[in-house]
């Protein structure tokens, strides 16, 4: 499982060929990290 931020929606072409929006990508990475850490905490608590 990976969580590369391809951007919102299912169209990967803007991420592949367009100019990246660095603040938006940073926000997607940080929200992904936060989500996986929360899931990990729930699993480890059991």
C-alpha positions as CSV (number, residue, x, y, z in Angstrom):
1,X,0.0,0.0,0.0
2,X,1.3,3.4,-0.9
3,X,-0.2,6.9,-0.5
4,X,1.5,8.9,-3.1
5,X,-0.5,12.1,-3.4
6,X,-1.7,12.1,-7.0
7,X,-4.1,14.9,-6.2
8,X,-7.8,15.0,-5.6
9,X,-9.9,12.9,-7.9
10,X,-9.0,9.9,-10.1
11,X,-7.2,11.7,-12.9
12,X,-3.4,11.2,-12.6
13,X,-2.5,13.2,-15.7
14,X,-2.4,16.7,-14.1
15,X,0.0,15.3,-11.5
16,X,2.1,13.6,-14.2
17,X,2.2,16.4,-16.7
18,X,1.1,19.6,-15.0
19,X,2.9,22.0,-12.7
20,X,2.7,20.7,-9.1
21,X,1.0,22.8,-6.5
22,X,3.5,22.3,-3.7
23,X,1.4,23.5,-0.8
24,X,-1.5,21.3,-1.9
25,X,0.8,18.3,-2.2
26,X,2.3,19.0,1.2
27,X,-1.2,19.1,2.7
28,X,-2.1,15.8,1.0
29,X,1.1,14.1,2.3
30,X,0.6,15.4,5.9
31,X,-3.1,14.3,5.9
32,X,-2.1,10.9,4.6
33,X,0.6,10.5,7.3
34,X,-1.8,11.6,10.0
35,X,-4.4,9.1,8.8
36,X,-2.0,6.2,8.8
37,X,-0.6,7.1,12.2
38,X,-4.2,7.2,13.7
39,X,-4.9,3.8,12.2
40,X,-1.7,2.4,13.6
41,X,-2.5,3.8,17.1
42,X,-5.9,2.1,17.0
43,X,-4.4,-1.2,16.0
44,X,-1.7,-1.0,18.6
45,X,-4.2,-0.1,21.3
46,X,-6.0,-3.5,21.0
